[in-house]
Amino acid sequence: MPLGRLEVQPSNEMWAGNESGPSEWTLDTLATAAQDLGIQVSRCQVRRILLTEGVR
């Protein structure tokens, strides 16, 4: 689980500016992490999946 709020950099790498903060995933970082694992999913698809599952 990432530490702090992750941001996707122009190089498509994820970086947390404040690693002492609580873990926080955004739709962009979830989609990027999935894509890094070979799962082709868009930010919009991640959002729909989370809404369907009742995740906030």
C-alpha positions as protocol buffer text, in pm:
chain_id: "A"
residue {
  index: 1
  type: MET
  ca { x: 0 y: 0 z: 0 }
}
residue {
  index: 2
  type: PRO
  ca { x: 144 y: 337 z: -89 }
}
residue {
  index: 3
  type: LEU
  ca { x: 229 y: 594 z: 173 }
}
residue {
  index: 4
  type: GLY
  ca { x: 79 y: 940 z: 139 }
}
residue {
  index: 5
  type: ARG
  ca { x: -115 y: 1076 z: -155 }
}
residue {
  index: 6
  type: LEU
  ca { x: 29 y: 939 z: -477 }
}
residue {
  index: 7
  type: GLU
  ca { x: 62 y: 1152 z: -786 }
}
residue {
  index: 8
  type: VAL
  ca { x: 128 y: 1025 z: -1137 }
}
residue {
  index: 9
  type: GLN
  ca { x: 432 y: 1200 z: -1280 }
}
residue {
  index: 10
  type: PRO
  ca { x: 474 y: 1289 z: -1652 }
}
residue {
  index: 11
  type: SER
  ca { x: 694 y: 979 z: -1684 }
}
residue {
  index: 12
  type: ASN
  ca { x: 390 y: 771 z: -1568 }
}
residue {
  index: 13
  type: GLU
  ca { x: 568 y: 686 z: -1243 }
}
residue {
  index: 14
  type: MET
  ca { x: 385 y: 726 z: -912 }
}
residue {
  index: 15
  type: TRP
  ca { x: 542 y: 937 z: -638 }
}
residue {
  index: 16
  type: ALA
  ca { x: 425 y: 1041 z: -291 }
}
residue {
  index: 17
  type: GLY
  ca { x: 528 y: 1390 z: -185 }
}
residue {
  index: 18
  type: ASN
  ca { x: 458 y: 1320 z: 183 }
}
residue {
  index: 19
  type: GLU
  ca { x: 537 y: 958 z: 269 }
}
residue {
  index: 20
  type: SER
  ca { x: 454 y: 1012 z: 636 }
}
residue {
  index: 21
  type: GLY
  ca { x: 86 y: 1077 z: 554 }
}
residue {
  index: 22
  type: PRO
  ca { x: -185 y: 812 z: 550 }
}
residue {
  index: 23
  type: SER
  ca { x: -214 y: 583 z: 249 }
}
residue {
  index: 24
  type: GLU
  ca { x: -441 y: 725 z: -19 }
}
residue {
  index: 25
  type: TRP
  ca { x: -527 y: 588 z: -363 }
}
residue {
  index: 26
  type: THR
  ca { x: -682 y: 806 z: -630 }
}
residue {
  index: 27
  type: LEU
  ca { x: -866 y: 683 z: -939 }
}
residue {
  index: 28
  type: ASP
  ca { x: -561 y: 778 z: -1147 }
}
residue {
  index: 29
  type: THR
  ca { x: -316 y: 589 z: -926 }
}
residue {
  index: 30
  type: LEU
  ca { x: -543 y: 281 z: -912 }
}
residue {
  index: 31
  type: ALA
  ca { x: -572 y: 278 z: -1292 }
}
residue {
  index: 32
  type: THR
  ca { x: -196 y: 326 z: -1334 }
}
residue {
  index: 33
  type: ALA
  ca { x: -115 y: 51 z: -1083 }
}
residue {
  index: 34
  type: ALA
  ca { x: -351 y: -187 z: -1265 }
}
residue {
  index: 35
  type: GLN
  ca { x: -199 y: -96 z: -1602 }
}
residue {
  index: 36
  type: ASP
  ca { x: 151 y: -160 z: -1460 }
}
residue {
  index: 37
  type: LEU
  ca { x: 28 y: -513 z: -1381 }
}
residue {
  index: 38
  type: GLY
  ca { x: -96 y: -560 z: -1738 }
}
residue {
  index: 39
  type: ILE
  ca { x: -464 y: -494 z: -1661 }
}
residue {
  index: 40
  type: GLN
  ca { x: -609 y: -264 z: -1926 }
}
residue {
  index: 41
  type: VAL
  ca { x: -851 y: -44 z: -1733 }
}
residue {
  index: 42
  type: SER
  ca { x: -930 y: 326 z: -1756 }
}
residue {
  index: 43
  type: ARG
  ca { x: -985 y: 573 z: -1474 }
}
residue {
  index: 44
  type: CYS
  ca { x: -1356 y: 577 z: -1565 }
}
residue {
  index: 45
  type: GLN
  ca { x: -1378 y: 198 z: -1544 }
}
residue {
  index: 46
  type: VAL
  ca { x: -1211 y: 200 z: -1201 }
}
residue {
  index: 47
  type: ARG
  ca { x: -1467 y: 457 z: -1085 }
}
residue {
  index: 48
  type: ARG
  ca { x: -1760 y: 248 z: -1210 }
}
residue {
  index: 49
  type: ILE
  ca { x: -1623 y: -66 z: -1041 }
}
residue {
  index: 50
  type: LEU
  ca { x: -1581 y: 114 z: -708 }
}
residue {
  index: 51
  type: LEU
  ca { x: -1928 y: 268 z: -729 }
}
residue {
  index: 52
  type: THR
  ca { x: -2084 y: -70 z: -809 }
}
residue {
  index: 53
  type: GLU
  ca { x: -1906 y: -223 z: -508 }
}
residue {
  index: 54
  type: GLY
  ca { x: -2005 y: 67 z: -281 }
}
residue {
  index: 55
  type: VAL
  ca { x: -1644 y: 171 z: -215 }
}
residue {
  index: 56
  type: ARG
  ca { x: -1582 y: 534 z: -125 }
}
